[in-house]
Amino acid sequence: MSKIAVLISEPANTTELIARLRKITQAGYSEIAQRLKQERPVGEWVLFENDHDDVAALLRQLLRLHAERAAKLRFFELRDDETFDLNKSQRFEISAETLSNILHTHDEQRRKLEEG
């Protein structure tokens, strides 16, 4: 399993961005604002567990936010037991396209198993 950490850099309109992130992540306004200020991830989500469909939907919403250029999102793939540290985690940064491909590949494999 892997964990995806999502970091926001260069937020354009912080107030609007926080409002959109609240709807997506269900985190509180002050928590998101503090994470942005401290350059910490707005969230970390483990893939391929029982709640994978929910996590995948949330990550797809963040990918849309990134595609809309509402914010520059950075995605990091970590081990599920690993703690995010920007200084150590930069080598694990993945593109939005790579994350999208990870989610799509999983969906395709599951669909093939179900058709099986």
trRosetta pair geometry for C-beta under 8 A, 3 or more apart (Angstrom, degrees):
i j d omega theta_ij theta_ji phi_ij phi_ji
1 46 5.8 26 160 -175 125 103
1 47 6.3 179 -162 73 80 68
1 48 5.1 -151 -117 68 86 112
1 49 6.6 39 -129 -55 143 86
1 79 8.0 83 88 -164 69 57
1 80 4.5 18 102 -40 109 136
2 46 7.4 172 98 -147 30 63
2 47 5.5 3 66 38 75 113
2 48 7.6 65 29 16 67 117
2 77 5.1 3 169 -171 137 94
2 78 6.6 144 -169 72 81 36
2 79 6.6 -72 -122 -111 64 30
2 80 6.3 -146 -132 -51 14 78
3 44 5.5 23 168 176 117 99
3 45 6.7 165 -157 84 72 30
3 46 4.8 -39 -98 -93 83 65
3 47 7.2 -173 -96 3 29 77
3 77 7.4 142 73 -159 45 47
3 78 4.7 -32 67 71 98 92
3 79 6.8 17 14 107 100 22
3 80 4.7 128 -41 -109 102 50
3 82 6.7 -163 42 51 127 89
4 44 7.0 175 86 -152 43 55
4 45 5.4 -16 58 61 91 84
4 47 6.3 66 -15 -38 104 107
4 59 6.2 41 86 -109 156 133
4 75 6.0 -22 -164 -163 103 97
4 76 7.0 143 -157 73 51 50
4 77 6.0 -23 -98 -99 69 62
4 78 7.7 167 -86 23 20 78
4 99 6.6 85 -131 -128 139 118
5 41 4.2 -94 -176 -94 95 157
5 43 7.5 -172 -144 100 52 43
5 44 4.5 -16 -98 -103 77 91
5 75 7.5 146 76 -158 51 46
5 76 4.4 -15 57 60 99 107
5 78 6.0 38 -12 -3 110 123
5 84 4.5 118 -115 -92 162 137
5 89 7.0 -17 52 178 144 157
6 41 5.5 106 62 -160 44 99
6 42 5.5 -46 95 50 98 92
6 43 5.6 10 42 58 106 79
6 44 7.6 -171 13 -81 69 44
6 45 7.9 15 -10 9 107 100
6 59 7.7 -174 -59 -122 134 80
6 62 5.7 -52 -135 -177 160 156
6 73 5.8 -20 -166 -165 98 112
6 74 7.3 148 -158 74 48 49
6 75 5.9 -14 -103 -103 71 68
6 76 7.8 -162 -71 22 30 78
7 39 7.1 31 -161 -177 115 68
7 40 7.5 -125 -117 150 92 20
7 41 4.9 -73 -74 -97 71 67
7 42 7.2 150 -113 -2 27 77
7 73 7.2 137 74 -162 45 58
7 74 4.5 -22 66 62 98 102
7 75 8.0 -165 25 -71 75 24
7 76 6.9 43 -5 -10 109 113
7 86 7.2 90 -104 -98 160 107
8 11 5.6 34 152 -66 122 99
8 17 7.2 124 -162 166 153 139
8 21 7.9 -64 -53 -82 147 144
8 36 5.8 -31 71 -112 123 91
8 42 5.8 48 -16 -31 109 121
8 71 5.1 -27 -146 165 108 134
8 72 7.0 116 -164 74 59 58
8 73 6.0 -35 -100 -102 63 64
8 74 7.6 -174 -83 18 16 80
9 39 7.6 36 -97 -133 81 96
9 72 5.0 -50 73 91 79 111
9 73 7.9 147 22 -108 72 16
9 74 5.9 39 -2 -16 112 117
10 71 7.4 158 89 -160 67 65
10 72 4.7 32 59 25 107 126
11 14 4.9 83 116 -90 135 70
11 17 4.9 -115 -157 26 118 168
11 36 6.2 -6 -19 -153 144 132
11 71 5.1 -15 -116 -122 69 107
11 72 7.9 -127 -72 30 39 75
12 17 7.0 135 51 -51 72 123
12 69 7.8 61 -30 145 144 77
12 70 6.7 -122 34 -175 123 42
12 71 6.4 -134 7 -88 87 58
13 16 4.1 25 109 30 119 114
13 17 5.9 153 83 -21 63 90
13 70 7.8 -64 41 -166 94 78
14 17 5.6 -60 -141 40 27 113
14 18 6.1 28 162 -21 66 105
14 33 7.5 73 169 -120 115 85
14 36 6.8 145 -140 136 107 162
15 18 6.1 -53 -147 33 26 108
15 19 6.6 26 153 -18 60 106
16 19 5.7 -56 -152 35 33 113
16 20 6.5 29 153 -15 67 106
16 70 7.5 -116 117 -164 110 110
17 20 5.8 -58 -150 38 32 107
17 21 6.1 29 154 -18 68 108
17 36 7.9 106 105 -96 128 150
17 70 6.2 156 -102 150 86 100
17 71 5.2 88 -130 -62 130 127
18 21 5.6 -55 -142 40 32 111
18 22 6.3 42 155 -28 65 101
18 29 5.8 69 156 -143 125 76
18 32 4.9 146 -139 104 90 132
18 33 5.9 8 -111 -67 144 81
18 36 7.4 -89 -81 -16 100 146
19 22 5.8 -48 -151 26 29 115
19 23 7.0 28 152 -16 60 102
19 29 7.9 6 -82 -107 55 101
20 23 5.9 -54 -157 33 36 111
20 24 6.5 26 151 -13 67 109
20 65 6.3 143 138 -117 134 125
20 70 6.6 -11 51 148 167 154
21 24 5.7 -60 -146 42 35 108
21 25 5.5 -3 170 11 75 116
21 27 7.0 -30 137 52 97 108
21 32 5.1 140 100 -140 133 147
21 42 5.8 -86 -159 -170 137 146
21 65 7.9 75 -79 -137 71 167
22 25 6.8 -68 -123 54 19 85
22 26 7.2 58 -178 -111 54 15
22 27 6.4 -111 -116 68 58 62
22 28 7.2 21 -121 -145 105 15
22 29 6.1 -15 -80 -75 134 67
22 32 6.4 -107 -67 -13 77 150
23 26 8.0 9 -173 -68 15 50
24 58 6.2 117 173 -152 87 79
24 61 4.7 -176 -130 117 114 135
24 62 6.3 124 166 -65 152 76
24 65 7.2 -63 -51 -38 159 139
25 32 7.3 137 61 -86 139 117
25 42 6.3 -133 -54 147 162 103
25 43 5.2 -160 -131 -51 130 142
25 58 6.9 86 -96 -161 56 121
27 31 4.8 -114 171 87 106 128
27 32 5.3 125 103 -55 120 94
27 42 7.1 -161 32 179 154 83
27 43 6.9 -151 -36 -72 136 107
28 31 4.4 91 62 6 87 108
28 32 7.0 -160 90 -5 44 85
29 32 6.1 -63 -152 38 27 106
29 33 6.1 24 155 -17 66 111
30 33 5.6 -54 -142 40 32 113
30 34 6.1 35 157 -22 66 106
31 34 5.9 -55 -148 35 27 111
31 35 6.5 26 154 -18 62 107
32 35 5.7 -56 -148 36 32 111
32 36 6.4 32 154 -19 66 105
32 42 5.9 26 -134 -138 85 101
33 36 5.8 -54 -150 35 31 111
33 37 6.3 30 153 -19 65 109
34 37 5.7 -56 -146 38 30 112
34 38 6.1 10 161 -3 66 113
34 40 7.9 -8 122 40 75 122
35 38 6.1 -66 -139 49 26 98
35 40 4.4 -96 -149 73 76 96
35 41 6.8 -53 -173 87 125 29
35 42 5.4 135 112 -98 145 53
36 39 7.6 22 -178 -75 30 38
36 42 7.3 23 -63 -80 78 98
39 86 6.6 -14 135 -42 111 156
40 84 7.4 117 -158 97 77 126
41 44 5.6 77 102 -55 149 85
41 76 7.6 -103 -87 33 129 118
41 84 5.4 17 -9 101 127 174
43 58 7.9 -75 110 149 158 132
44 78 7.6 -27 -149 43 118 130
44 84 6.1 -152 -82 -28 134 127
45 55 4.6 162 169 -147 127 110
45 58 6.6 164 -84 83 165 131
45 59 6.5 -140 66 -60 146 106
46 49 5.4 42 110 -12 111 126
46 55 7.0 -89 72 -115 46 162
46 80 4.8 51 -124 -129 116 108
47 52 6.2 57 -168 -126 57 95
47 55 6.2 -162 -102 115 54 141
47 56 7.5 76 -130 -70 90 82
47 102 7.3 -43 -137 145 168 124
47 106 7.5 -139 176 -64 119 162
48 52 5.4 37 -99 -96 21 130
48 106 6.9 -133 -85 -130 93 140
49 52 5.9 159 53 -53 45 82
49 55 7.6 74 45 -6 91 145
51 54 4.7 -43 178 42 91 117
51 55 5.7 94 117 -24 89 99
52 55 5.6 -60 -142 42 33 110
52 56 5.8 35 159 -22 70 108
52 106 7.4 -123 173 153 136 146
53 56 5.8 -53 -142 37 27 112
53 57 6.4 30 155 -20 62 106
54 57 5.8 -54 -149 34 30 111
54 58 6.5 29 153 -18 64 107
55 58 5.7 -55 -150 37 32 112
55 59 6.3 28 154 -16 66 107
56 59 5.8 -55 -144 40 30 109
56 60 6.3 34 154 -22 64 106
56 103 5.1 135 -145 -141 103 113
56 106 7.4 -137 -97 79 138 134
56 107 7.6 133 -172 -62 157 104
57 60 5.7 -53 -148 34 30 112
57 61 6.7 34 151 -21 62 102
58 61 5.7 -53 -155 31 33 112
58 62 6.7 30 148 -15 64 104
59 62 5.5 -52 -150 38 38 112
59 63 6.3 44 149 -23 67 102
59 99 6.6 -130 170 166 124 122
59 103 6.5 -171 92 -74 128 139
60 63 5.3 -47 -146 34 36 116
60 64 6.6 41 151 -21 63 99
60 100 7.9 88 -112 -114 76 79
60 103 6.6 176 -68 154 95 168
61 64 5.6 -49 -153 32 34 113
61 65 6.6 38 147 -21 63 102
62 65 5.4 -48 -149 33 37 117
62 66 6.5 40 149 -20 64 102
62 73 6.1 137 168 -133 99 166
63 66 5.5 -52 -151 36 34 114
63 67 6.3 35 151 -21 66 105
63 73 7.9 -120 -98 69 38 149
63 96 5.6 134 -136 -164 89 104
63 99 6.5 -161 -86 97 119 121
63 100 5.8 114 -145 -76 155 98
64 67 5.5 -53 -145 37 33 112
64 68 6.3 33 155 -19 66 106
65 68 5.9 -56 -149 36 28 110
65 70 5.1 -73 -169 52 76 122
65 71 6.2 0 149 36 105 99
65 73 6.8 84 94 -34 101 135
66 69 7.6 30 172 -76 36 34
66 70 7.8 -83 -76 43 19 80
66 71 6.9 -62 -97 76 56 72
66 72 7.4 61 -136 -143 84 29
66 73 4.2 -82 -88 29 113 118
66 96 5.2 -167 113 -103 149 144
67 96 7.2 170 -62 156 80 154
69 72 7.9 7 -146 -70 63 64
73 96 7.0 87 80 -83 106 110
74 93 6.0 -42 -179 -138 103 115
75 93 6.9 111 78 -159 51 65
75 94 5.1 -55 100 68 103 83
75 95 7.2 30 48 133 115 8
75 96 6.4 130 -2 -84 132 52
75 98 7.6 -169 87 70 132 99
75 99 4.9 -59 157 -51 168 139
76 84 6.7 113 81 -125 146 107
76 89 5.0 29 -161 162 150 120
76 92 4.9 67 -166 103 88 98
76 93 5.4 -46 -95 -95 77 53
76 94 6.9 140 -115 12 23 80
77 92 5.4 -132 63 173 62 99
77 94 5.1 41 -14 -16 108 131
77 99 7.8 -174 -63 -91 104 85
77 102 7.8 160 -97 -69 134 163
78 82 4.1 -131 172 74 113 127
78 84 6.5 -121 -41 -83 159 74
78 89 6.4 -39 -81 -129 113 115
78 92 5.8 78 -78 140 65 160
79 82 4.2 100 55 -20 84 111
82 89 8.0 135 142 -98 126 106
84 89 5.6 -11 -151 -45 68 160
85 88 4.3 38 84 30 111 107
85 89 5.6 147 66 -18 52 100
86 89 5.9 -62 -116 46 23 103
86 90 6.6 49 176 -54 61 88
87 90 7.2 -35 -161 -12 17 107
88 91 7.9 -56 167 21 45 98
89 92 5.1 -62 -168 42 69 112
89 93 7.3 98 137 -52 79 74
90 93 5.7 -18 -165 -21 47 114
94 98 4.1 -110 177 83 108 137
94 99 5.8 127 108 -50 120 82
94 102 8.0 34 147 -23 159 132
95 98 4.6 104 54 1 77 99
95 99 7.2 -141 96 -1 46 83
96 99 5.8 -54 -151 38 35 111
96 100 6.3 37 150 -20 66 107
97 100 5.6 -54 -148 37 31 114
97 101 6.3 33 152 -20 64 106
98 101 5.6 -55 -149 37 32 113
98 102 6.5 38 151 -24 65 101
99 102 5.6 -48 -150 29 34 114
99 103 6.6 29 154 -14 65 104
100 103 5.9 -57 -152 39 32 108
100 104 6.1 29 153 -18 67 111
101 104 5.6 -55 -139 41 32 111
101 105 5.9 35 161 -23 67 107
102 105 6.0 -55 -145 34 24 110
102 106 6.6 24 156 -17 59 107
103 106 6.0 -58 -153 35 29 111
103 107 6.5 29 152 -18 64 107
104 107 5.7 -56 -151 36 33 112
104 108 6.3 32 153 -19 67 107
105 108 5.7 -55 -147 37 31 112
105 109 6.3 30 155 -18 66 106
106 109 5.9 -55 -147 37 30 109
106 110 6.3 28 156 -17 65 108
107 110 5.9 -59 -148 39 28 110
107 111 6.2 31 154 -22 65 108
108 111 5.6 -54 -146 35 30 113
108 112 6.5 30 155 -19 64 105
109 112 5.8 -54 -150 35 31 111
109 113 6.5 31 152 -18 64 105
110 113 5.7 -54 -150 35 34 112
110 114 6.4 31 154 -18 66 107
111 114 5.8 -56 -148 38 30 110
111 115 6.3 26 155 -16 65 108
112 115 5.8 -57 -144 40 30 108
112 116 6.7 85 153 -65 55 77
113 116 5.6 4 -171 -50 30 127
